[in-house]
Amino acid sequence: MQDFDIRPVAERFRFEGKFASASEVRSGHINRTYRLTFSDPDGEYILQRINNHVFRQPEVVMDNILKVTEHLRRKLVEMGASPERRVLEFVRALDGRPLFIDESGGSWRAYRYVGNARAYDRVEKPEHFQEAGRAFGEFQRLLADFPASELGETIPNFHHTPSRFDAFARAAHEDKAGRAKGVRGEIRFFLDRRHAAHEIVGRDLPLRVTHNDTKISNVLFDDASEKAICVIDLDTVMPGSSLYDFGDAIRYGATTAAEDEIDASKMGLSMELFSRFAAGFVPEADGFLTRREMELLPLGAKVITFENGMRFLMDYLEGDTYYKTAYPEHNLARARTQIALLKDIERRFAEMEEVVRRLIKP
């Protein structure tokens, strides 16, 4: 990849100081991200090009983010807390808009870099996962009085499991890549659980402001205290069910193996990590989530694992057109880890429910 001169783009934003340097941040998978350094006064910023193929309406993405961050900032001030380092602070373009559109139609945005903090790609300590649970719970609690209907849907039907199931069933039937013959057992596993597609969407649950990508990597931790300070990556903030947010954090973080593990027999649910995340999340949620929602939180882990497993297998059946893959069976390996995880969740579901039940105030 040729070096890209970021300075002409940086000059279109209201940064303070003189441009000193820039480096590309390659940890993300969706957007193209740069870390900028300025002097006189010293400062650091993040400059990011939004992936227009994933987010077809960048203006809606930014409108959602600005509404949510402004609300979070206002709530923290009302509580007597400083929003500095706890809420992303966006920098506007020279024309006052939240986005700069370049000559090729690319959409750029900028925000202040949160210093003396880091994100973890995976759970390194159980206490980190409990902190992540607290951070995501607090995020939803502070947004509980924000009308979810005011947010746009940045990715239509993102967590609408019945739609995901219908798309999967079509892909299995059409067999575009000619791979279905070798994965009949995996296809049957999901088809036999079609009822799971309606276990959240089919219930009359409140519409909440949800994050929709609750990986631990989307929480910043203070370097010194190792406490969670800020929830980041807000591109998928939109109306949804809290059950999906809780469940996706469990699906990705409370496991005994990585999502990409080739040996699916290593994959299972870590009850220690499940209990840790619940211990952080539930006390924050108690008071704004209904009792029924809280009791159903483990269902979120079950349904989102079902959904993601289908999506991985569907992509494999369609010839690997959506997810990045490192080898031909990569999506199949991912689907198989989700199958193994879902089986373990089904086996331990009553235990998961009991953990959450004990955390709910009488």
N, C-alpha and C positions, 0 to 999 in steps of 0.2 A: 504494500500500500504506500503510495506516494505521500510525502509530508504535506500537510494541509496548512496553509497560512491562515491562522485564526484571527490575526490582528484586524483585518478589515471588518470582520463581524463584530469583534469586541468594541470597535470604535463606534458602533451603532447603539451602544447602551450607556446608561448614566452611571458608569463606574467612577469611583473616587480615586484620585491619584494618577500616577503615570504608569502605563503598561510596562511591565518588566519581563515577564516570561509566561510560557504556557506549556502544559504537558497534557497528553491525552490520557484519560482514565479508562482502562480497558476492562474493568470488572463487570460492567453492565452488559446485557444481552440485547436490549431494545434500542435505546437512544445512543447517539454519539456524544460523548461527554469530555469536556476539557476543564482543567483546573488552572485558573489564571492568578498570577501574582502581580500586585501593583505596589508602587512606592510613593512616598511623599503625598498623602499618608500611606503607610503600609496597610495592605489589605489583601484578602484572597477571596476569589469568587468561583462559582461553577457556571460554565457556559455550555449549553446543551442544545443539540439539534434533535427535535422530536421526530420519531419514526412515523412518517406519514402513511406508511403501508399498514401499520398496526393501528395507529390513531388517525382515522380519516378526517376528523374534525378537531384539529389542534386548538382552535379557538374555544371550543366547548371544554376541552381538557383544562385549559388555563382559566376559564371562567369558573369552573368547579373548584379548582385549586385555590384561586384567590378568595372565593367566598368562604371556603373552609378555613384557610389560614387566618383570614381576618377575624372570623368567629372565634377560633382558638385563641388568638392573641387577646381579643376583648375579654374572653372568659377568664384567662389567666390574670389579667390586670384586675378584674373584679374580685378575684380571689386574693389579691395582694401579692401575686407572684410575678416575677419578671418573665416576659416571653422570650428574652434573649437566649439563644441556643436551644430553646424548647420548641420553637415554631420556625419553619423555613421562611426566610425573608427575601422576597423577590425584588429584582432590580428591573425597572422599566426601560424600554427602548427610548431613544431620543425623542420620538414623537409622542411619548407618554403611554404607548400601548404595551401590553405585557409580552407581546411577541414581535420579533423582527423577521420579516419575510425576505429571504435573499433572492437573487436573480433567477435561481433555478426553482423557486417556489418552496424552498426549505424553510421550516419554522424553527426559530431559535428563541430560547428563553435563558434568563440568568438569575442566580440567587447567591446570597452570601454564603461562603464556605463556613461550615461549623468547625471551628478549630478545637484541638485537644480532645478529640473524640474519634471513635472508630466504630465500624460495623463488622460483625462476624459473619462469615459465609455459612458457618454451621455452628451448632451448639458445642462450645468448648467446656463450659461449666454448667451444671444444673441450675445454679443461682442466676446465670445469665438468662436462661429460658423463663424463669419465674419473673425476672425483671421485664422481659419482652411481653409476657402476659399482662403484667401491670400496665405497661406502656400502651398496648393496644386496647386494653380495657378503659384506661383513662381517655384515650383518643375518642372512643365511642361515647364515653360519659360526658365529655365536654361538648360533644356535638349532638347530644340527645335532644336539645331544644332547638336544633336547627331543622327547618322543614326540608325533609329529604326530597320532596317534590320540586324544589327549586334547583336541583342538580340535574344536569343532562346525563344521558346514558352514553358514556364514551365508547364502549364496545357493546353493541346491542346483544341482549340475551347471554351476557358473559357467564353468569351463573344461573342459567335457566336449564336445569338438568333434563327436563323432558325434551327440550329442543336438541340438547346434546345427544340424548339417547336416540332420537329419530334420525339424526345425521349419522350416528354410528351404525344403526341398522341398515340404512341405505348404502353406506360404504361397504359393509360386509356383503350385502347382496350384489352390488355392482362389481366389486373386486377389481378395481381399475389396474392395480399393479400385479394381479395374478398371484397374490400371496395367501389368499384365504385358505387354500387347501392345507397349508402347513400349520395353521393356527385355529383349527376348528374347535379345539378344546377351550382356548382363550375366548373365542367369539361366543361360544355357548355359555361360558361363565357369566358374561355380562348380560346376554339375552335372558338367562334364567333369573336375573335379579332386576328385571325391568320395573318392578314395583318400587325399587329404591329411587327411581327418577322422580317420583311424586311425593316422597316422604317429607320434603321441606316445602317445595312450591305448592303442593296440594293442601297445605295447612293455612289457616287464616292467621298469619303472623304479621306483626307490625313491620312497616317499611322503615329501615334505619339508614343513616349515613354510614356507609361501610367502606373499608379500605380496599378490600378485594385482592390483596397480594401480601398476606401477613407472614412472610418469611422473616426469620430473625435478622436477615441481612438488611431489612428495611427499618431497623431500629438503630439509632446511634447511641453508643455508650460512652460516658465520660471516662477519659483515660485514667484519671486519678481514683475516682470512687468506684468505677465499673458499674455505675447505676445507669439505667436507661434514661435518656434525656429528650430524645426527639424521634418522632415517627416520620420517615421520609418516603420517597417514591410514591407520590400522591396521584399519579396519572390515572389510576383506575378507581379513584374515589367517586362513588355514585350511589344511588339508592339500592338497597339490598337487604338481605337478612343477616343478622349478627351471627347466626349459626354457621354460615359459610366462612366468616372471618375466623371464628374460633377453630373451626374444623380444618381450614387450610394450614393454620399454624401447626396444628397437631400432625397433619399429614406430612408436612415437610420436616418438622423439627423433632417430634417425639418418636423417633424410629431407631431401630437397631442397625440400620444400614442406609447408605445413600440412595437417592432416587435412581441413580445410574448404575447401581451395583449389578454386575453380570450374574452373580450367583443369588438367585431370588430366595434361596433357603436361608440366607442371612437376614432377610428383611422381616421385621415384626414391629409391634408396638412396644415402646418403652413406657411401662406404667410409672416409673419414677419421673420421667420427663413430662408425661401427661399430667401427673399430679402437681408437678412444679408449675406448669403453665396455668393450670386451673387455679392454683393457689394465688397466682398473680392476677388473673383475669376476673374471676368471679367476684371477689370483694369490690372491685371497681365497678362491675356491672350491676351489683346488687343495689337496687334503688331506681334504676332506669329501665333495665330489662324486666319484663314481666316474669313472674315465677315460672310460668309455663315455658317461656323462652329459655330460662336458665336450666330448667330440668331437661330440656331438649338439646343442650349444647353438645353432648357426645354424638348426637345424631349428625351434627355438622361434619364431624370427622369421618363418619361412615359414608355419607353422601358425596362429599368432595373427593374422597379416595376413589369411590365408584366412578365419579365423573372424570377425574383425571386419567384413570386407567383406561376408560373408553377413548378418551381423546388421544392418548399415546398409541393405542392399538388402531384407531381409525387412521391416524397419520401414517402408520406402517402400511396399512391396507391401501392407502392412496399414493404410496410411493414417496413418503417422507417430504411432503411439500410445506409443512408448517414449522415444525421444530427443527432446530439445528441438530445435526447428527454427526457423529465421528466415525461411524462404521455402519454397514447395511442393516444390522439387526438392533441398532441402538434403541429405536422406539419400541421394538418388541421387548427388549430387556427392561425398559422403563415400565411397560404395561405389566410385565410379569412381577416386578417388585410391588406394583400397586395391588395386583391380585393377592400376593402373599400378605401384604399389609391389611387389606380388607378382610381376608380370612381371619387374621389375628384380632382385628377390631370386632368382628362378629363374635368370636369366641370369648372376648373379654368385655363385651358390651355392658353387661350387668355390673361388672367391677368399675367400669368408667362412670356409669350412672351413679353409683354409690359414692365415688370420690367427689363428684360435683354436688350431690345431695348434702353431703356433710359440710360443704363450704357455704351453702345457702343459709342465710339467717332465718330463724324460725318465724 
